């Protein structure tokens, strides 16, 4: 009975007329649903009145000249426009439009695969399980978990079928890619990884504490969901890319392929294309899931709000919301202060200082050769580091230093709020100690801040603190004013490197998130070629070890570079320690090879709200694509020389 029913159902959903009619209906439903949402959530009426009324200017600026009053009015309006840009986030319907489009795309794809009614039955069955669980508070988390797994699983199935249909051509490369996808679904290991990934991604939202400030919940979710998904998919891709090539040779399954008119280049390319396609599907499913749950979190009340973007005291933005919108859900351009570079600014003085330093070391250690280029470079680097540390230190006396930030004209012209971010170190960074620091900014004067040690702090600044030339000058006082008296701190403090910066949002995080997901796929495609390359001439265990070593080395590049800053290959007397020298050279080689791979940092950028620009995407894609192409050529050259007919896997 059920078999006859499903047979009739299948004949209906396979009919071309049904596919056309159902597709039109789904598109119309998606458009109608979005229009209904738009009408139900209209944008606030735009106030056409001047932002600052003349009477307000007169009341706030008694005794000023007309030119000074006009400047005051302009600065106030610039600040209010900057706040209005943040408030616009509550009426942005981009994510809703993307949601309707993505859902319609998946459903239409299922319809043309002949799975339209099957998908409808699956959704009804899932709803029958999830809805009762959602009705009770004790099981509501389970309903979300199972609902999320069902949606992600259905999306994965449809996308895999669509990709397989894309590879349905008769060309050998497409046939091998299609078989590789089928193998990925058929293998128990791959299927296990995929199921665990879907459950893990769906369970992350339930781990967030609703009492935690919203910015921390969003940041934690982005960290674990995006970073965790990438690492999970990367492990699967590495294992599968090695397995699909090495085990086919060991089991002599490859004979069935290579005895046909298939070249080595076509075989390697087909394998890589199938694995890269699998990575694209997994990243698409997880990326869309992460994106929509972030949008869901964004629409929740932040700490101190009675509703999204609404505070009890009538302020336009709570501190939690302001941090979320300007620091996390943003594409921030980060501008660090101008560094000290004596070698560039005053080469003659720098050479004189290096020569004096070399002489001091030689006088205390006769074995030290001041004419050795390596010693000269090490001393020059050490001296420049000392100058940098001195520049970033603020002593109790005279207790004042000025730091300059350039390239902020765009933020001033577009009236974008700035975020001044800093961290200070003093002594052993005792957690029970705070220092009072005073900052001086143009047009807004002095700001005194209670600074805990070793923790990042942020101050929101209006765009009018930027000068006409696009520079921002920040004066730092090691103390605080009490009335007209300045009380200096008893100890110095310093700003660690990269811990003194100004940032502003250069656009929405949504497009930034799309660029991040694309770069993550480029990395996975590179890893897939590494695995295929290793599998062409090594056994599965050895090839896996090689591929994982490359993966870990590439992902650890930033950690290695930071470690090299504090790891010295010389002792206190200036003598080179051989074993340290070897470690430094190896670490420098590894970090040099994978420098661009590590510098991209897509996950860290989306978690911190930092901009991943199109130029960075283009450069990163070009370099990694070039490296992938080079490894492909090497893999083909090796594979052509393999004696596949006698390969035993030993």
C-alpha positions in Angstrom: 0.0 0.0 0.0 2.7 2.5 1.0 4.8 1.4 -1.9 2.0 2.0 -4.4 1.3 5.4 -2.7 4.9 6.5 -3.0 5.1 5.3 -6.6 2.2 7.5 -7.5 3.7 10.3 -5.5 7.0 9.9 -7.3 5.4 9.9 -10.7 3.7 13.2 -9.9 6.8 14.9 -8.6 8.8 13.7 -11.6 6.4 15.3 -14.1 7.7 18.4 -15.9 4.4 20.2 -15.5 4.4 19.7 -11.8 8.0 21.0 -11.6 7.2 24.2 -13.5 3.9 24.9 -11.6 5.5 24.1 -8.2 8.6 26.3 -8.9 6.4 29.2 -9.9 4.3 28.7 -6.7 7.4 28.6 -4.5 8.8 31.8 -6.0 5.5 33.6 -5.7 5.2 32.4 -2.1 8.7 33.7 -1.3 8.0 37.1 -2.8 4.7 37.3 -1.1 6.1 36.3 2.2 8.8 39.0 2.0 6.4 41.6 1.0 4.1 40.7 3.9 7.0 40.9 6.3 8.0 44.3 4.8 4.5 45.7 5.2 4.2 44.3 8.8 7.5 45.9 9.8 7.6 49.3 8.1 10.7 51.5 8.5 10.3 54.4 10.9 9.1 57.7 9.4 12.0 59.9 8.3 12.2 63.2 10.2 12.7 65.8 7.6 13.2 68.6 10.2 16.8 69.8 10.8 18.7 67.6 13.2 19.8 70.6 15.3 17.3 73.5 15.6 18.7 77.1 15.6 17.2 77.7 19.0 19.2 74.7 20.4 22.4 76.1 18.9 21.8 79.5 20.5 21.1 77.9 23.9 24.2 75.7 23.8 26.7 78.3 22.3 26.2 81.6 24.1 28.7 84.2 23.1 30.2 82.4 20.1 30.6 84.0 16.7 28.3 82.9 13.8 31.2 80.9 12.3 31.8 79.1 15.6 28.1 78.3 16.0 27.9 76.9 12.4 30.9 74.7 13.2 29.3 73.5 16.4 26.0 72.7 14.6 28.0 70.8 11.9 29.8 68.7 14.5 26.6 67.8 16.4 24.9 66.8 13.2 27.8 64.6 12.2 27.7 62.8 15.5 23.9 62.3 15.3 24.2 61.0 11.8 26.7 58.5 13.0 24.4 57.3 15.7 21.5 57.1 13.2 23.6 54.8 11.0 23.8 52.3 13.9 20.1 52.6 14.6 19.4 51.7 11.0 20.4 48.1 11.8 17.0 47.5 13.4 15.1 48.2 10.1 17.5 46.5 7.7 15.6 43.6 6.0 18.6 42.3 4.0 18.8 39.1 6.1 15.1 38.4 5.7 15.4 38.8 2.0 18.4 36.4 1.9 16.4 34.0 4.0 13.5 33.9 1.7 15.8 33.6 -1.3 17.8 30.8 0.2 14.8 28.8 1.2 13.1 29.2 -2.1 16.4 28.2 -3.9 16.7 25.0 -1.9 13.0 24.1 -2.4 13.1 24.8 -6.2 16.3 22.8 -6.5 14.6 19.9 -4.7 11.6 20.2 -7.0 13.7 19.9 -10.2 15.6 17.0 -8.7 12.2 15.2 -8.5 12.1 15.5 -4.7 9.5 18.2 -4.2 6.8 16.1 -2.6 9.3 14.0 -0.8 10.8 17.1 0.8 7.3 18.3 1.7 6.6 15.0 3.5 9.9 15.2 5.3 9.1 18.8 6.5 5.7 17.7 7.7 7.2 14.7 9.6 9.9 16.9 11.1 7.3 19.4 12.2 5.2 16.6 13.7 8.2 15.7 16.0 9.5 19.3 16.7 6.2 21.0 17.4 5.2 19.0 20.4 8.6 19.3 21.9 8.5 23.1 21.4 5.3 23.4 23.4 7.0 22.5 26.7 9.8 24.5 28.3 11.7 21.4 29.4 12.0 20.1 25.8 12.2 23.3 23.9 16.0 23.1 23.5 15.6 19.6 22.0 13.0 20.9 19.5 15.5 23.5 18.3 18.3 21.0 18.1 16.2 18.5 16.1 14.7 21.2 13.9 18.1 22.6 13.2 19.5 19.2 12.3 16.5 18.5 10.0 16.8 21.7 8.1 20.6 21.4 7.8 20.4 17.8 6.7 17.7 18.5 4.1 19.7 21.4 2.7 22.8 19.2 2.6 21.0 16.4 0.8 19.5 18.8 -1.8 22.8 20.6 -2.5 24.7 17.3 -2.8 22.2 16.1 -5.4 22.3 19.4 -7.3 26.1 19.3 -7.3 26.1 15.7 -8.5 23.7 16.8 -11.3 26.1 19.5 -12.2 28.8 16.9 -12.6 26.5 14.7 -14.8 28.4 15.3 -18.0 30.3 12.5 -19.9 33.7 14.1 -19.6 36.1 11.9 -17.6 36.9 14.7 -15.2 33.2 15.2 -14.4 32.6 11.5 -14.1 35.4 11.1 -11.6 34.2 14.1 -9.6 30.6 12.6 -9.6 31.9 9.2 -8.4 34.0 11.0 -5.7 30.9 12.7 -4.3 29.1 9.4 -4.3 32.0 7.8 -2.5 31.9 10.6 0.2 28.3 9.9 1.0 28.8 6.1 0.8 31.8 5.9 3.1 30.8 5.4 6.8 33.7 7.7 8.0 32.6 10.6 5.8 28.9 10.1 6.6 29.8 10.0 10.4 31.7 13.2 10.1 28.8 14.9 8.3 26.2 13.8 10.8 28.4 14.9 13.7 29.0 18.3 12.1 25.3 18.9 11.6 24.5 17.9 15.2 27.4 20.0 16.5 26.4 23.1 14.6 22.7 22.8 15.6 23.6 22.3 19.3 25.9 25.4 19.6 23.0 27.9 20.0 21.7 25.9 23.0 25.0 26.3 24.8 24.7 30.1 25.0 23.7 31.6 28.4 20.8 33.9 27.9 22.0 36.0 30.9 25.3 36.8 29.2 25.5 40.2 27.4 24.4 39.9 23.8 27.8 40.9 22.3 29.5 38.0 24.1 26.8 35.5 22.9 27.2 36.6 19.3 31.0 36.6 19.5 31.0 33.2 21.2 28.7 31.7 18.6 30.7 33.1 15.7 33.9 31.7 17.2 32.7 28.2 17.9 30.3 27.8 14.9 32.6 29.3 12.2 35.9 28.2 13.5 34.7 24.8 14.7 32.9 24.1 11.4 36.0 24.9 9.4 38.3 22.7 11.5 35.8 19.8 11.4 35.3 20.1 7.6 39.1 20.4 7.2 39.8 17.2 9.0 37.2 15.4 6.9 38.6 16.9 3.7 42.2 15.9 4.5 41.2 12.3 5.5 38.9 11.8 2.5 41.3 13.4 -0.1 44.0 11.1 1.0 41.8 8.0 1.3 40.0 8.4 -2.1 43.4 8.2 -3.9 45.5 6.0 -1.7 42.9 3.3 -1.1 41.9 3.1 -4.7 45.5 2.2 -5.5 45.8 -0.2 -2.6 42.6 -2.0 -3.5 43.3 -2.0 -7.3 40.0 -0.2 -7.8 41.9 2.3 -9.8 42.4 -0.2 -12.6 38.8 0.2 -13.6 39.4 3.9 -14.1 42.9 4.1 -15.6 42.2 1.3 -18.1 39.7 3.6 -19.8 40.8 6.6 -21.9 41.5 8.7 -18.7 44.8 10.6 -18.3 46.6 11.1 -15.0 45.8 14.9 -15.2 42.1 14.2 -15.7 42.1 11.7 -12.8 43.8 14.0 -10.3 41.6 17.0 -11.4 38.4 15.0 -11.1 39.3 13.8 -7.6 40.1 17.3 -6.5 37.0 18.8 -8.1 34.7 16.3 -6.3 36.4 17.0 -2.9 36.4 20.7 -3.4 32.7 20.5 -4.3 32.0 18.5 -1.1 33.8 21.2 0.9 31.7 23.9 -0.9 28.4 22.2 0.0 29.4 21.7 3.7 30.6 25.3 4.0 27.4 26.6 2.3 25.1 24.7 4.7 27.1 25.6 7.8 27.6 29.2 6.7 23.9 29.8 6.0 23.1 28.2 9.4 25.6 30.4 11.2 24.4 33.6 9.4 20.7 33.2 10.2 21.3 32.3 13.8 23.5 35.4 14.2 20.7 37.5 12.7 18.3 35.8 15.2 20.6 36.8 18.1 21.0 40.3 16.8 17.2 40.8 17.0 17.2 39.9 20.7 17.3 42.6 23.4 20.8 43.5 24.4 21.9 44.0 28.0 20.1 47.0 29.4 17.4 47.0 26.7 13.7 46.4 27.2 13.4 45.5 23.5 15.8 45.4 20.5 17.4 48.9 20.2 15.2 50.2 23.0 16.4 51.3 26.4 14.5 52.1 29.6 15.9 55.6 29.9 15.4 56.6 26.3 19.0 56.5 25.2 19.4 55.6 21.6 21.9 52.8 22.2 22.9 50.7 25.2 26.5 49.9 25.8 26.0 46.3 24.9 24.2 47.2 21.6 26.8 49.8 20.7 29.7 47.4 21.1 27.8 44.7 19.2 27.0 46.9 16.2 30.4 48.7 16.1 32.9 46.0 17.1 31.4 42.6 16.1 28.7 42.9 13.5 30.8 45.3 11.4 33.5 45.4 8.8 36.0 47.4 10.8 39.0 49.1 9.3 41.7 49.0 12.0 44.3 51.8 12.0 47.2 51.4 14.3 49.3 54.4 15.5 52.2 55.4 13.5 55.2 53.3 14.7 58.7 54.5 15.5 61.0 53.7 12.6 64.3 55.4 13.1 65.9 53.4 10.4 63.6 55.1 7.9 63.1 58.5 9.4 66.7 59.2 10.3 69.0 56.5 8.7 72.3 58.2 9.7 71.3 58.5 13.4 70.1 54.9 13.4 73.4 53.6 11.8 75.3 55.5 14.5 73.3 54.0 17.2 73.7 50.4 15.8 77.5 51.0 15.5 77.7 52.1 19.2 75.6 49.1 20.3 77.9 46.7 18.3 80.9 48.2 20.0 79.5 47.8 23.5 78.8 44.1 22.8 82.3 43.6 21.4 83.9 45.3 24.3 82.1 42.9 26.7 82.6 39.8 24.5 85.7 39.7 22.4 84.4 36.7 20.4 81.5 38.8 19.1 82.2 39.9 15.5 80.7 43.4 14.9 81.4 43.1 11.1 79.3 39.9 10.7 76.2 40.9 8.7 74.0 38.5 10.7 75.1 40.1 14.0 74.5 43.6 12.5 71.0 42.7 11.4 70.2 41.1 14.8 71.5 44.2 16.6 69.6 46.5 14.3 66.4 44.6 14.9 67.0 44.5 18.7 67.7 48.3 18.8 64.6 49.1 16.8 62.5 46.9 19.2 63.9 48.8 22.1 63.0 52.1 20.6 59.5 50.8 19.9 59.1 49.7 23.5 60.3 53.0 24.7 57.9 54.8 22.4 55.0 52.8 23.8 55.9 53.4 27.5 54.5 56.4 29.4 56.6 57.3 32.4 55.3 59.1 35.6 57.4 62.0 34.6 56.9 64.0 32.4 53.8 61.7 32.2 52.6 62.8 28.7 52.9 61.3 25.2 51.1 61.8 21.9 50.2 59.1 19.5 49.0 59.8 15.9 46.7 57.8 13.7 46.5 58.5 9.9 44.1 57.6 7.1 40.8 58.4 8.8 39.5 60.9 6.3 36.8 58.4 5.1 35.4 58.0 8.6 35.2 61.8 9.0 33.6 62.4 5.6 31.0 59.7 6.1 30.2 60.6 9.8 31.1 57.2 11.2 31.6 56.6 14.9 35.2 55.7 15.9 36.3 53.1 18.5 39.5 53.8 20.3 40.8 50.5 21.6 43.7 50.1 24.0 45.3 47.9 26.6 48.0 48.8 29.1 50.6 46.7 30.9 52.2 47.7 34.2 54.4 45.6 36.5 53.0 42.0 36.7 49.5 43.1 35.6 48.0 42.4 39.0 44.2 41.9 38.5 43.4 44.0 41.6 45.2 47.1 40.3 43.7 49.8 38.2 45.4 53.0 36.9 43.7 56.3 36.2 44.7 57.4 32.7 43.7 60.6 31.0 43.3 60.9 27.2 43.1 64.2 25.3 41.2 64.4 22.1 40.6 67.3 19.7 37.2 69.1 20.2 36.1 66.9 23.1 38.9 67.6 25.6 40.0 65.2 28.4 38.6 61.8 29.2 39.8 60.1 32.4 39.6 56.3 32.4 40.0 53.7 35.1 42.1 51.1 33.4 42.5 47.5 34.6 45.8 46.0 33.6 46.2 43.6 30.7 42.6 44.0 29.5 41.3 45.7 26.3 39.2 48.8 26.8 37.3 50.8 24.2 36.1 54.4 24.0 33.6 55.5 21.4 34.5 58.8 19.7 32.5 61.1 17.5 33.9 61.6 13.9 34.6 65.3 14.6 37.7 64.4 16.6 39.4 63.7 13.2 41.3 66.6 11.8 40.8 67.9 8.3 43.8 66.0 7.0 42.4 62.7 8.2 44.6 62.3 11.3 43.7 61.7 14.9 46.0 62.9 17.7 45.6 61.2 21.1 47.4 62.6 24.1 48.0 60.2 26.9 48.7 61.3 30.5 49.9 58.9 33.1 47.6 60.3 35.8 44.3 62.1 36.3 43.1 65.7 37.1 41.4 66.4 40.4 40.1 69.9 39.8 43.0 71.8 38.4 45.6 69.5 40.0 47.2 66.7 38.1 48.0 63.6 40.2 50.5 61.3 38.4 50.6 57.6 38.9 53.6 56.2 40.8 54.6 53.6 38.2 55.0 53.7 34.4 52.8 51.7 32.0 53.1 50.7 28.4 50.9 49.9 25.4 51.8 46.4 24.0 52.4 46.3 20.2 49.1 46.4 18.2 47.2 47.2 21.4 46.7 50.9 20.5 44.3 51.3 17.6 41.4 53.2 16.2 38.7 51.5 14.1 35.6 52.3 12.2 33.0 50.4 10.3 33.5 50.3 6.5 30.3 48.4 5.7 28.0 45.6 6.8 29.3 42.4 8.3 27.0 40.4 5.9 29.2 40.9 2.9 32.2 40.5 5.0 30.9 37.1 6.2 30.4 36.0 2.6 34.0 36.9 1.8 35.1 35.0 4.9 33.2 31.9 3.9 34.7 32.1 0.4 38.3 32.3 1.7 37.6 29.4 4.0 36.6 27.4 0.9 39.8 28.4 -0.9 41.8 27.1 2.1 39.9 23.8 2.0 40.4 23.5 -1.7 44.2 24.0 -1.1 44.1 21.3 1.6 42.2 19.0 -0.7 45.0 19.2 -3.3 47.6 18.6 -0.6 45.8 15.4 0.4 45.4 14.2 -3.2 49.1 14.9 -3.9 50.2 12.9 -0.8 47.9 10.1 -1.7 49.4 9.6 -5.2 52.6 8.1 -3.9 52.3 7.4 -0.1 50.3 4.9 1.8 47.2 6.1 3.7 48.8 6.5 7.1 51.9 8.3 5.9 50.0 10.5 3.4 47.5 11.5 6.2 50.5 12.4 8.4 52.0 14.6 5.7 48.7 16.3 4.9 47.9 17.0 8.5 51.4 18.3 9.2 51.0 20.8 6.3 47.5 21.8 7.7 48.7 22.3 11.2 51.8 24.2 10.1 49.7 26.5 7.9 47.1 27.2 10.6 49.9 27.8 13.2 51.7 30.4 11.2 50.4 33.4 13.3 51.3 31.7 16.5 54.8 30.9 15.2 55.3 34.6 14.1 54.2 35.9 17.6 56.5 33.3 19.3 59.5 34.4 17.2 59.1 38.0 18.6 60.0 36.8 22.1 62.2 33.8 21.3 65.8 34.9 20.9 68.6 32.6 19.5 71.2 34.5 21.6 72.1 34.3 25.2 72.6 37.3 27.6 76.2 37.8 26.4 75.3 38.0 22.7 76.4 34.5 21.9 74.4 32.4 19.4 72.9 29.3 21.0 73.0 26.6 18.2 69.9 24.7 19.1 67.9 27.9 19.5 69.3 29.1 16.1 68.1 25.9 14.4 64.6 26.3 16.0 64.4 29.9 14.9 65.5 29.1 11.3 63.0 26.3 11.0 60.2 28.4 12.5 61.0 31.3 10.1 61.0 29.0 7.1 57.6 27.6 8.0 56.1 30.9 8.8 57.5 32.4 5.6 56.0 29.6 3.4 52.6 29.9 4.9 52.7 33.7 5.8 49.9 34.7 3.4 47.7 31.7 4.4 48.1 32.7 8.1 47.7 36.5 7.5 44.2 36.0 6.0 42.8 34.9 9.4 39.1 34.7 8.1 37.6 33.3 11.3 39.4 35.8 13.5 38.3 38.6 11.3 34.6 37.8 11.4 34.8 37.2 15.2 36.5 40.5 15.8 34.4 42.4 13.2 37.6 43.2 11.2 37.3 43.9 7.4 38.4 41.3 5.0 38.7 43.5 1.9 38.2 42.4 -1.7 41.8 43.1 -2.4 42.9 40.8 0.4 40.5 38.2 -1.0 41.9 38.6 -4.5 45.5 38.3 -3.4 44.8 35.4 -1.1 42.8 33.5 -3.7 45.5 34.2 -6.4 48.3 32.9 -4.2 46.5 29.9 -2.9 45.2 29.0 -6.4 48.7 29.3 -7.7 50.0 27.0 -4.9 47.2 24.6 -5.6 48.0 24.6 -9.3 51.7 23.9 -8.7 50.9 21.0 -6.3 48.5 19.7 -9.0 51.3 19.7 -11.6 53.6 17.8 -9.2 50.8 15.3 -8.4 50.2 14.6 -12.1 54.0 14.2 -12.7 54.3 11.7 -9.9 51.1 9.8 -10.8 52.3 9.3 -14.4 55.3 7.4 -13.1 53.4 5.1 -10.8 53.3 1.4 -11.6 49.6 1.1 -10.7 49.3 -2.5 -11.9 51.8 -3.8 -9.3 51.1 -1.3 -6.4 50.5 -3.2 -3.2 50.1 -0.3 -0.7 53.2 -1.3 1.3 
